[in-house]
Amino acid sequence: MIKKGCNPVTVNFASTSITTNGANYAWNFGDGFDGNGKNISHTYVEDGTYDVSLFVTDIYGCESQLTQNNIITVWPLPTAFYTSEPQEVSILHPTVQFLNGSDGAVTSHWDFGDNTIGTNDWSPEHTYGDTGRYVVELIVISNEGCVDTFYNEIIVKGETTFYIPNAFSPNNDGYNEFFTGYGIGITSADFKVFDRWGKLMFESNDLSKGWDGTYQNSGDVCAEGVYVYLFKVYNGQPVPLEFTGKVSLVR
């Protein structure tokens, strides 16, 4: 019997010795462990090649010994490991370089955790299409077919960008008629506009409903000049982003 396998290897030994009933069967498994019994199981947990010896003693004290050399081979497992550069990315720059640091492996397979097709490249690059937390699986295989797996997480964060114009011209020409802010990664926002003396001229909790240059959008025309704004922008975080500045109303 020759047995080869990836660590750990469990072997079932059975004696075919011809002897008296009640004989004693003593095994030496070659890895520092012994056992007794005609039929016995042993698990090898150290890599290497082992000789196995069987000592049979019958009820009269007569002994017989059999040693089979190199009949058990335990192949080492590869060690799967990788790092990523970076581990946390923005949705505006969602590309990650994976660096395979596995040992004892000859092939690898990647699952990037985003339901895309994996790859067998050794150190691949991957671009994510959405925000989220992704568990990336690396499976590596040795020459003997032994397998190891490593997992780590990639975080793709949302990005908030916000643009506020510095002037607008509500003169009914169809261009630049309203004052508001624009951006991506925004869940909600509210803003206020004040005149230079601090009087509230306009407020809104919807960026799509901007200021038309009248008092509270009532139709009462506000004078040309410089006004002060305050935006509170929410992007999924507990604390909003605040933007203050000045906008020029031009007729």
N, C-alpha and C positions, 0 to 999 in steps of 0.2 A: 504494500500500500504506500503510495506517494501522495502527499497532500500539500498543495500550495494555495495560498490565499492572502488576502489583504488583512492587515492587523485590525481586530483580533481574529484568530483562527481557532475554531472549535473542532476537535477531532474525536470521533468515536472509535475506540480501540476494542477489538474482540479477539480473544485468544482462540486459536484452533489447535492448541496443544492436545495430544493424546496422553491422558494420565488418569489417575484414580479419582474417584469421587472424593470430594472434600479437600482437594489439592489447594495450595495457596498460590495466588498470582500476585507478584510484586512488580510494579512498573516503575521505570525511571524514564521520565519524559524528556530528559536532556536539557531542560531549562531551569534546573534546580528544584524541581518538584517531583514528588513520587505519588504513587497511588496503588490501591489494592482492589482486586476483583477481576473476575474473568472477563467481564465486559465493563468498560469504564470510559468516561468522557473527560476530556481535558481541554482547557482553553489557553492558547498561547497569546501573550500580550506584549511580548518583546520581539522586535524584528530579528530575523536571523534564520539559520538552517540548523536543524536539530537531529541528533541520533536518538533512537528510542530503544530501550532494552526491556526485555521481559524475563523475569526469574520465576520459574515454576518449581514448587516443592511439593511432592506427593505426601501421602499420609505416612509413608515409611521413611521420610527424611531424604529421599533421593531428589537431587536438584538438576535442573536443566536451564540453560540460559540462551537467549537469542537477542542479538543486537542488529538492528537495521540502521545503516548509516545514511544520513542526509535525506531522510524520508519526509521530514516536515520543513517547509519553507514558509516563513512569514514575511510578506512584503511590507515595506513601510508605507504609511499613508502620506500623500503629499500634504503640504500646509498651504491652504488658500488664504490670501491676504491681499488687500489693495488699499491705496490711498487715493484721494481725489483732490484735484486742484481746480476750483476751490470746493469746499463741502457745502457752502451756502452761496447761492447765486441770486441775481435779480432777474425778473422776467424780461427785462430789457437786454440782458446779457446772459442767456440761460444755457450756455455751453459749459460742459464739465469735461475735464481730461482725467481719465482713470489710469492710474499707474499700478500695474500688476506687480506685486512683490511676493508672489507665491514661490514656494520652494518644493522641489521634487516633482514638478508637474511638467508635462509636455504639451497639453492642450487645455483650453479654457473655454467657458461659455458664460456670457453675461445676460442677465435679465435686468433691465433698467427700471422696472417697477411702474412704467407708465403705459403698459399695454402696447408698446411698440415691438417690432421684431428685434430679438436679441442678436448678438454677434459672437463669433468665435475669435475675433481679433484679440491679441494678447493684451494690449493697453489701448483700448478704444477711446474715442471722443464721442460725446453724446449731447444733443441739444434738446432741451425740454420745451414742450409747447404750452404749458400751463403752470400756474402756481400750485404749490402743494408740497407735501412731504412724501418722498419716494424711497422705498426700501430696495436697494440694489443688491442683487444676488450674483456672486461669482462662484462658479463650479469649476474645479480643476481636476484633471485626470493624469495619473502617472503612466509610465510606459507599460506597467503591469495591469493597468485598468483600475487602480485604486482611486477613490474619489474623496475630495474634501470640499466643503462649502463655507463661504464667508459672506456675512451680511453687514451692510452699513447703510446710513441714511443720507440722502441728498435733500436739501431744503431749497425750494424755489420760491422766493419772496415776491410779493406784488410790489410794484413801484408806483409811487405817486409823483406825478408831474403836474404843475399848475401854472397857468399863464394868465396874467392880468394886463390888459392893455392900459396904456397911459393916457389915452384920449379917445373920445368918441364924438360923433357929429349927428345928433338926432334932427336932421333937416328934411326928412321925408324924400331923400333921393334914393332910398333903398339900400344904402351902404352904411355900415357902422352905426346903425340906428339905436342900438341898445348897449348898455354897459353891463358886463358880467365877467366871470372868470371861466377858464376852460382847462380841462386836464384829463388824465387817465388815472385809474386806480382809486377813484373817488366813490364812496358809497352815498354820501349826502353832503350838503354844504348849506350854510346860510351866510348872508352878508348884509352890511348896513353902509349907507352913504350919508355923510354929514357935510354941512357947509363949514366955512372957515371959523364960524363962531360956535360950532358944536351942535347946531340944530339938526335933528334927524330928518333927512330929506327922503330917504327910501330905505326899505328893508325887504328882504326876500329869503325864503328857505328853499328856494329852487333855482338852480343856476340857469335853467331854461327860461326863467321869468326875470329878465334883466331890467335895469333902470332905463326909462325912455326919456330922461331929462326933464321930467315934470315932477312937481311936488307929490310924492307918494303915488306917482303914475296917475294923477287925477286929471291931467290936462292943463293944470296951471304951470306955465312954462317957467323953468328955473333960468336964472341969468347965466351967461357965459362966465367961465371962471374955473378955478381949481377947487376940487372937492376932495374930501378925505374918505377913504373906505376902510372897512374891517371885514375880512373874510375868515370864517371858521370852516375848515375843510376836514371831513371825516373820511378815513381810509381803512376802517376796520380796527384801528387801535383805540384804546380807551380814551386817550387825550387827543383832541383835534389839533390840526396844524392851523396856525394863525398867520394871516398876511395883512399887513397894513401898508398904506401908501397913499399916493395922490393921483387923481385922474383929472384931466382937463376936459371940460364940456365946451365944444366948439359948435357954433351955429353956422 
